[in-house]
Amino acid sequence: MTHHNEQTTNNTAKIMTRVFPLPRAHTGAQVGNGTMGLMIWGGADTLRITVGRAGFWDRGGGNAADFSDIATYAEVKRLLEAGDETGLRKAFTIPGGHTHPHLVSGGRLDLRLPAGWTLDREELELGTGRVRVYAQGSGGAGAALTIRQATHHELAWIELPEELTDSEAELIPAWDIAPHFKRYPEIPPPQRGDTLHVLPSLPARWREVSFDDVRAEGAFLIGATVSRGHVTEVRVRAESGGLLRVAHGIRGPWQAWRDSSGALRNGDSKIFAMPCVAGETWRLHA
C-alpha cells in the first residue's frame, strides 16, 4: 500500500515539508552524511528516528553453516551438468533463511511527547540537512524541536524547546526491529588484563561473522573476521597509543601489518605484542 502524505517544497528557502502521520520509515525525512543516516517519521505523540550506518550488514544468508561442505566445485559442477535446479538452490540456501547478505537497521529512537502534545509537520532544510519537527499542544500552543547531524562524524542530536523537555525517549535495538538478526549472539567484549583476548569463547554457530569498532579497555577498538568457524583476521586500532598485547585466536602462522606504514611481521605465537602510537591500526591475518 502506498501512503500519500502532504509534501511541499519551498524553492526559495529550499525547505521540504511533510505532514504527520508518517506511518513508515521511508515516508519521513531522510538525512545522512555518507556514513550515518536518519529516517524521521512517526505519528500522534511519538516521533521515531530510525538510524542506519553504511556497512552495517547481516552477512548471514546462503548456506553459511556448511557452505564449504556442500557447494564444492565438484558438487556444483555435477548439479549443473545434471540440470538439477532444486539441488543447486539447496546447496546455496538455508531453509527459512535469507538468501543473501542484507543491510540492517542500526536501531531506532522513539521520542514520546508530553501529555497533550501531538506531531504536526516536519521541515527538512535541504541546504543544511537540519530537520525541524513541529508539534501542537492543548489550547493551540505550538513548539518545534530540531534534529541536527554532524557532517564528518557519526553523531546526531535533538534540541528540545522548553515545552517539550518532558518528552520520554526509548531506544529500540536492531534485533527488535529485525527479529532474524537474533540468530547472532551478542559480540562478547574483549577481556582485558595485561592482554586483550579477542573472542575468548567463539560460539559454535559463528561460521561467517565480521565486526568492527568494539571498544576495549585501554582505548583500543577491536574488529575481527570469522570464516568457516575460525578467526581469520583481527584488527586493532589504538586511540591513545601504548603497548598492545592481543590474544588473537588465529590458528597457526599469521602475518601482521600496520596500516600507516605497511610494516610486516610474521609469527605463530598466540600473543601479538607491539608498541602503538595513537591513531594507527594493526591487522593480523591467517
Secondary structure, 3 states (H helix, E strand, C coil): CCCCCCEEEECCCCEEEEECCECCHHHCEEEECCCEEEEEEEECCEEEEEEEECCCEECCCCCCCCHHHHCCHHHHHHHHHHCCHHHHHHHHCCCCCCCCCEECCCCEEEEECCCCCEEEEEEEECCCCCEEEEEECHHHCEEEEEEEECCCCCCEEEECCHHHCCCEEEEECHHHHCHHHHHCCCCCCCEECCCEECCCCCCCCCCEEEEEEEEECCCEEEEEEEECCEEEEEEEEECCCEEEEEECCCCCCEEEEECCCCCEEEECCCEEEEEECCCCEEEEEC
